[in-house]
Amino acid sequence: MSIQQIERAIEQLPAAERNALESRLLTRRYGLSALNEKEQAELLASLDEAEREIDEGRSYTPDQVRQRLRGWFGK
């Protein structure tokens, strides 16, 4: 099956099924399983830090959020 055939088939799916397929593909490409053990540990630690900051009621400007996200995701 060609990529074009797959794309045409995807276009015929109901929106909910297209969204589910997109989520699966993104998870396959960018999910935790795509990371090595060290990267997984760093990401989870960063997410834990973000959750703690939210629980503590810290707030940030949109620019600060962008900077923090880069740090949380190692970019």
N, C-alpha and C positions, 0 to 999 in steps of 0.2 A: 504494500500500500504506500502511495506517495504522500509526501507532506501536504500537497495540495488536496488530495482526497481526504486526508484526515481533517484539514482545516474546513473543508466543505461539510463534512459530517458533524464537526463541532458546531458550526453555524446553525445546524438544524436542531440542535439540542435545546430543550427549554432552558430559560435563563438560570433556574436553580441548579440544573445539572451542569451547565457551563461553569457556573461559579464553583461548584464542588470539584469539577475537574481541574480548574485553575488552581484551587487551593491544594489539591493533591500534587500537582506538578511543582508548585512553588515549594511545598514541604519537602518533596523529593530533592529539589535542587538546593534549597537554602535551609532546610530543617536541621535539627541537632545532629541527625545521622550524617549530614554532609561535613560535619566538623570532626577534627581529631579530638582525643581525650582532653588535651590541654586547652584547646579552643572552647570545648563544651564547658569545662570547669570555669574558665574565665567569663564566658557569657553568663552562666548561671550565677556566678558571684556578682557580676554587674547587675543582673536583674534583681538579686536579693538586696543589693545596695539601693537600687531605685525604689523597691517596695518599702524599705525601711524609711527612706526619705519621704515618701508619700504618707506613710503611717505617722511620721513625726509632724506632718502638716506643713512641710516646707513647700514654698511656692516659688516659681521662677517665671521670668519673662520668656516670650517665645524664643528669643535669641539664646537665652541661657539653656532652654530646653534642648535646642538644636545642639549646643555644645555638649551638654550632658549626655545626650543620646549617642553622640560620636564616641564619647568616653565609655559609655556602657557597652557599646557594641565594638569597641576596640578600633575605631576608625579615627 
